[in-house]
Amino acid sequence: MPGGGPSSTLSSTGTRRRGNGVFVLACLLPALVLFAVFMVVPTMNVFRMSFYTWSGFSPDMRFVGLDNFARLLEDEQFVRAFQNTVALLVVVTVVTMGMGLFLAAIMTRQRLRGRVLYRFILYVPSVLSVVVIAAIFSAVFDQENGLLNGTLRLLSLDALQQVWLGDQDLVLWSVAFAMVWQSLGYYMVLYMSGMASIPEELYEASALDGASAGRQFFAITLPLIWQNLRTTLTFFVMSAVNLSFVLVRAMTGGGPDGSSEVLLSYMYRQAYTNSSYGYGMAIGVVIFAFSFLVSLLVSRATRRQPLQF
């Protein structure tokens, strides 16, 4: 019978869908291969090596099961590094997110003269290399010729001068300050883009009802950019773990006496300096689990019904 019936049409549609599926798979295959080779395989190897004791150089590897993880519980330096990591995450996240929201609200809602210049100045640190930032703050906190102590000396406040990177009570706060300075401008710009999309009519209506600027921020601005805040918060917590490692390695090396050591720097020292590769990989597994758990908790704690306008 000439002409195609329903069955031929369905067959043609099925063939076309299979062809599209093959094309999509062919496009995705290189990315999937790269992801597997450079992400999945190394991650699985970290988990595997955490069950062995190995120097990282010799051919001798010995399976020890969970002994490396049991050893972590008795390692005071690991516990201290874990506490430092948690302290940095809490302090830096709260300060960066809070100040980022505050500055973004001022830049968006207030008609400041030169606000483009202010935004540029605040954003510049986020485009600098972390190593460059570490070098800058190493110079700022230098005991003898540093900018901070030099300014205090100029103001005749010699009693306030400190060994900022050599005092066990101050070094972690110095690292936290550098982390905030590096991250603040980036998140401020992200929040400004979200706030700029909020209709001005909402603020005008609330102003007619007598709402203050603070009330507008908590009743209008914050709820409407909540999804943006939630996403950036999760991203920042993950990136702060890596950022703290680079700054600690470049600024303090974990000193003095391990007072600024964080999880990643301690893992690096164990795996690549102390020739305890298996033990270092056990720390890596803990970091992986910790990061995943924190991200999950943040996602659950900040979940709410999105608002639309």
C-alpha positions in Angstrom: 0.0 0.0 0.0 1.6 3.3 -1.0 2.3 5.9 1.6 3.3 5.2 5.2 0.8 4.3 7.9 1.0 4.8 11.6 3.4 2.0 12.1 6.0 3.4 9.6 5.6 6.8 11.3 6.3 5.3 14.7 9.3 3.4 13.3 10.7 6.6 11.8 10.3 8.5 15.1 12.0 5.7 17.0 14.9 5.6 14.6 15.3 9.4 14.9 15.3 9.2 18.7 17.9 6.5 18.7 20.0 8.6 16.3 19.7 11.6 18.6 20.6 9.5 21.6 23.8 8.2 19.9 24.7 11.7 18.9 24.2 13.0 22.5 26.2 10.1 23.9 29.1 10.7 21.4 29.2 14.4 22.5 29.2 13.5 26.2 31.6 10.6 26.0 34.9 12.7 26.0 33.7 14.6 29.0 32.6 11.4 30.8 36.0 9.8 30.1 37.9 12.7 31.4 35.7 12.9 34.5 36.2 9.2 35.2 40.0 9.3 34.6 40.7 12.5 36.6 37.9 12.4 39.2 36.4 9.0 39.8 39.5 6.9 39.6 41.7 9.2 41.8 38.9 9.4 44.4 38.4 5.7 44.5 42.2 5.3 44.8 42.2 7.6 47.9 39.6 5.3 49.5 41.6 2.2 48.6 45.0 3.6 49.8 43.5 4.6 53.2 43.4 0.9 54.1 47.1 0.5 53.6 50.3 1.6 55.2 52.8 2.9 52.6 55.6 5.4 52.5 54.7 6.6 49.0 58.1 5.7 47.6 58.9 2.1 48.5 57.3 -0.9 46.8 56.2 -2.3 50.1 52.5 -1.9 50.9 50.7 -3.5 53.8 47.0 -3.8 54.3 46.0 -2.5 57.7 42.2 -2.2 57.4 40.8 0.5 59.6 44.0 1.0 61.7 44.7 4.4 60.0 41.2 5.7 61.0 41.6 4.4 64.5 45.0 6.2 64.7 43.2 9.5 63.7 41.2 9.4 66.9 44.4 9.4 69.0 46.2 12.0 66.9 46.1 15.3 68.8 47.5 17.2 65.8 44.7 15.8 63.6 42.1 16.8 66.2 43.6 20.3 66.4 43.7 20.6 62.6 40.0 19.5 62.5 39.1 22.2 65.1 40.9 24.9 63.2 39.1 23.9 60.0 35.7 24.1 61.6 36.6 27.4 63.3 37.7 28.9 60.0 34.6 27.7 58.2 32.2 29.1 60.8 33.9 32.5 61.2 34.9 33.1 57.6 31.5 32.0 56.3 29.4 34.1 58.7 31.6 37.2 58.2 31.9 36.9 54.4 28.2 36.1 53.8 27.0 38.8 56.3 29.3 41.5 55.0 28.7 40.5 51.4 24.9 40.9 51.8 25.3 44.2 53.7 27.6 45.8 51.2 25.5 44.5 48.3 22.4 46.0 49.8 24.1 49.4 50.3 25.6 49.3 46.7 22.2 48.4 45.2 19.7 50.4 47.3 21.7 53.5 48.3 22.8 56.1 45.8 26.4 56.4 46.7 28.8 58.6 44.8 31.6 56.5 43.3 29.9 53.1 44.0 31.4 51.7 40.8 34.8 52.5 42.1 34.0 50.9 45.5 32.7 47.8 43.8 35.9 47.6 41.7 38.1 48.0 44.8 36.3 45.3 46.7 36.2 42.9 43.8 39.9 43.1 42.9 41.1 40.6 45.6 38.9 37.9 44.1 40.8 37.9 40.8 44.2 37.8 42.4 46.0 34.5 42.8 45.7 33.0 46.3 49.5 32.8 46.5 49.7 36.5 45.7 47.2 37.2 48.5 49.2 35.1 50.9 52.4 37.1 50.0 50.5 40.4 50.5 49.3 39.4 54.0 52.6 37.9 54.9 54.0 41.4 54.3 51.1 43.1 56.1 51.5 40.9 59.2 55.3 41.0 59.2 56.6 41.6 62.7 59.3 44.2 61.9 58.4 45.9 58.7 54.7 44.9 58.2 52.1 47.4 57.3 49.9 46.7 60.3 52.7 47.0 63.0 54.1 50.0 61.1 50.8 51.8 61.2 50.4 51.1 64.9 53.9 52.4 65.4 53.1 55.5 63.4 50.0 56.1 65.6 52.1 55.7 68.7 50.2 52.5 69.6 53.3 50.4 70.1 51.6 48.4 72.9 49.2 47.0 70.3 52.0 45.6 68.1 51.9 41.8 67.8 53.7 38.9 66.2 50.6 38.3 64.1 51.8 35.1 62.3 53.9 33.9 65.2 51.4 34.0 68.1 49.4 30.8 68.6 46.4 32.9 69.7 46.4 35.3 66.7 47.7 33.3 63.7 44.3 31.6 62.9 42.5 35.0 63.0 45.1 36.4 60.7 44.5 33.6 58.2 40.7 34.1 58.6 41.1 37.9 57.8 43.0 37.1 54.6 40.3 34.6 53.6 37.5 37.1 54.1 39.4 39.8 52.2 39.9 37.5 49.2 36.3 36.3 49.0 34.2 39.3 50.1 34.1 41.2 46.8 33.2 38.1 44.7 30.1 37.3 46.8 29.1 40.9 47.1 28.9 41.1 43.3 26.9 37.9 43.1 24.3 39.2 45.6 24.2 42.6 43.8 23.2 40.8 40.6 20.4 39.1 42.5 19.2 42.2 44.2 19.2 44.2 41.0 16.6 41.9 39.5 14.0 42.7 42.3 11.3 45.0 41.0 11.5 48.5 42.4 7.8 48.6 42.8 8.0 46.3 45.8 10.3 48.7 47.6 8.1 51.7 46.7 4.9 49.9 48.0 6.6 48.9 51.2 8.0 52.5 51.7 4.4 53.8 51.4 3.4 51.4 54.2 6.2 52.9 56.3 8.8 50.1 56.1 12.3 51.1 57.0 15.4 50.1 55.0 16.1 47.3 57.4 12.6 46.0 57.3 12.7 46.1 53.5 15.9 44.1 53.5 14.6 41.3 55.7 11.0 41.2 54.3 11.8 41.7 50.6 15.4 41.5 49.6 16.5 38.5 51.6 13.5 36.2 50.8 13.8 37.0 47.1 17.5 36.2 46.8 17.3 33.2 49.2 18.0 30.6 46.5 21.0 32.6 45.4 22.2 32.8 49.0 21.7 29.1 49.5 23.7 28.2 46.4 26.6 30.5 47.2 26.6 29.4 50.8 27.1 25.7 49.8 29.7 26.7 47.2 31.6 28.9 49.7 31.8 26.2 52.4 33.3 23.8 49.8 35.8 26.3 48.4 36.8 27.6 51.8 38.3 24.2 52.7 40.7 24.5 49.7 41.3 28.2 50.2 42.4 27.7 53.8 44.9 25.1 52.7 46.6 27.3 50.2 46.8 30.3 52.5 48.1 28.3 55.5 50.7 26.6 53.3 51.9 29.9 51.9 51.6 32.1 55.0 52.4 30.0 58.0 53.2 26.4 56.9 50.8 25.3 59.7 52.8 26.9 62.5 53.6 28.0 65.0 53.5 24.5 66.6 50.6 23.4 64.5 48.3 26.2 65.7 47.2 27.2 62.2 47.2 23.6 60.7 44.0 22.7 58.8 42.9 19.3 57.5 44.2 19.6 54.0 47.6 21.0 55.1 47.9 18.2 57.7 47.0 15.6 55.1 49.6 17.0 52.7 52.2 17.0 55.4 51.5 13.4 56.4 51.3 12.1 52.8 54.1 14.0 51.1 56.4 15.1 53.9 56.3 12.5 56.6 56.1 9.6 54.1 52.9 8.3 55.6 50.9 8.1 52.4 48.3 5.7 53.6 47.6 7.7 56.7 47.4 10.9 54.6 44.8 9.2 52.4 42.8 8.3 55.5 42.7 12.0 56.4 41.6 12.6 52.8 38.7 10.3 53.3 37.7 12.2 56.4 37.9 15.5 54.5 35.7 14.1 51.7 33.1 12.8 54.2 33.3 16.1 56.2 32.8 18.3 53.2 29.9 16.1 51.9 28.2 16.2 55.4 28.6 19.9 55.8 27.2 20.6 52.3 24.2 18.3 53.1 23.5 20.0 56.4 23.7 23.5 54.8 21.4 22.4 52.0 18.9 20.9 54.4 19.1 23.8 56.9 18.5 26.5 54.2 15.7 24.7 52.3 12.6 26.7 52.0 9.8 27.4 49.5 11.2 29.8 46.8 9.4 33.1 46.4 8.6 34.6 43.1 7.7 38.1 42.0 
